[in-house]
Amino acid sequence: MTSVTRGTVLERSPARTARDDEYDNWTTRTETGRNQTEPNNEGNSEHEEDNPPLLVTPLRYGIVQPKLYRGLYPRRINLLFLRRLKLKTILSLTPEPLENEIAKFCKDEGIKMIHIKTSKSGKKGVPISYKEVTQAIEIIISQQHAPLYIHCLNGSQATSLVIACLRKLSFWRTSSILSEFMYYSEVSAADHKFVDEFKAEIQLPQDTVPWIWMGLSRKGIVENHPTVKIKNANNSASIDAAAEAQEAKSEQ
């Protein structure tokens, strides 16, 4: 696994910069071209056979866990792809809520929009606080919000910080957390320090997602955590009932 020494700043690579610029240029050209053939009243393009619908993933799209996805701020060209995910929730880590066109898409698709306000650049080099990260994690680990798509402005720093802290809750090693972080974003000293010092009090929902402690606890419950205080870990009736049923089945 790759590790990062505190104080090290991993600069944005020329290859990553070129990839991002190429994506922006391509999506802009594609959106402009498709605007010239808008759907007719029947909902079919005038040249549908020659111009089939495109499924374009958001930049830095990734599958974090089953029914948990991450990526860039959604653009018009990404909406058909996002529809295929059958999302229930879009979690935005942005200074402002989703713009009108994306908000209309969510309303039409019955997707719940949750906005956690962040800054473009934080005072300490990060755009999000521990309070906001904790709020995001509590939303993510609730089954009622899945399938969920989480994003920030560029799909990198704020999203990566939340996912990194989520991984810490799941007992990932620091080297593994930073390796995943570097796949989507450069890691600054401030980012490393933020994740390293993350401490919180997490309120577990009764419908906790099954993957949060998969393989660590037969009942899916962890009573003690070295850095995170877990509230109501023993009060999840649904988890207990499922665990007891699984145990009984395995003993037969």
Salt bridges, closest charged atoms under 4 A:
ASP20 OD2 - ARG12 NH2 2.20
ASP20 OD1 - ARG19 NE 3.53
ASP20 OD2 - ARG60 NH2 2.44
ASP24 OD1 - ARG75 NH1 3.18
GLU38 OE2 - ARG76 NH2 3.45
GLU101 OE2 - ARG76 NE 3.37
ASP108 OD2 - LYS104 NZ 2.87
GLU109 OE2 - ARG83 NE 2.86
GLU180 OE2 - ARG167 NH2 2.79
GLU186 OE1 - ARG16 NH1 3.87
ASP196 OD2 - ARG6 NH2 2.25
GLU197 OE1 - LYS193 NZ 3.11
GLU201 OE1 - LYS229 NZ 3.39
GLU201 OE2 - LYS231 NZ 3.53
